[in-house]
Amino acid sequence: MQFENGPSYVKKMKDVKELQLTESPEFKSNHNDLGNEYLDVYSSPFICPLTGLEMNGK
């Protein structure tokens, strides 16, 4: 099976893994309505369950 629009390193479905995501307790999805506080828009809603580090795509 060849994936036409997928990444080149995925050769078979065996190469794909399902993630069990852990929600970050420090993630806040509400936006700053008043403009009187710093809002980190680049924080992740998920963390690594082993290390507690944010998942940032690296």
VMD Tcl script that draws the C-alpha trace (Angstrom):
set ca {
  {0.00 0.00 0.00}
  {1.47 3.36 -1.03}
  {0.35 6.62 0.60}
  {0.10 9.28 -2.09}
  {-0.18 12.40 0.08}
  {1.44 11.14 3.27}
  {4.96 11.53 4.60}
  {7.65 9.51 2.83}
  {8.69 7.63 5.99}
  {5.27 5.95 6.33}
  {5.53 2.82 4.21}
  {2.91 0.60 5.88}
  {0.13 0.96 8.43}
  {2.50 -0.80 10.84}
  {4.56 2.45 10.84}
  {1.60 4.43 12.25}
  {1.01 4.50 16.03}
  {-2.02 5.74 17.94}
  {-1.18 8.31 20.62}
  {-2.68 8.33 24.09}
  {-2.65 12.07 24.83}
  {-2.50 13.52 28.35}
  {-4.16 16.87 28.95}
  {-2.00 19.64 30.37}
  {-3.36 20.93 33.70}
  {-1.80 24.35 33.02}
  {-3.40 24.88 29.61}
  {-6.06 27.59 29.55}
  {-8.27 27.75 26.50}
  {-10.06 30.97 27.51}
  {-8.84 34.06 25.78}
  {-7.81 37.34 27.31}
  {-10.91 39.50 26.84}
  {-9.77 42.58 28.77}
  {-6.21 42.84 27.45}
  {-4.72 43.27 30.91}
  {-2.75 40.01 31.17}
  {-0.15 38.06 29.23}
  {-1.59 35.14 27.28}
  {0.82 32.52 25.91}
  {-0.83 31.57 22.64}
  {1.81 28.93 21.91}
  {1.12 26.67 24.87}
  {0.06 23.12 24.13}
  {-3.12 21.48 25.45}
  {-1.22 18.18 25.79}
  {1.88 17.02 27.70}
  {4.12 13.96 27.72}
  {2.80 11.63 30.45}
  {6.34 10.57 31.44}
  {8.28 13.84 31.53}
  {5.48 16.42 31.86}
  {6.90 18.45 28.94}
  {4.56 20.15 26.50}
  {4.13 18.51 23.10}
  {5.48 21.09 20.67}
  {5.90 19.07 17.49}
  {9.64 18.43 17.84}
}
mol new
graphics top color blue
foreach p $ca { graphics top sphere $p radius 0.5 }
foreach p [lrange $ca 0 end-1] q [lrange $ca 1 end] { graphics top cylinder $p $q radius 0.2 }
display resetview
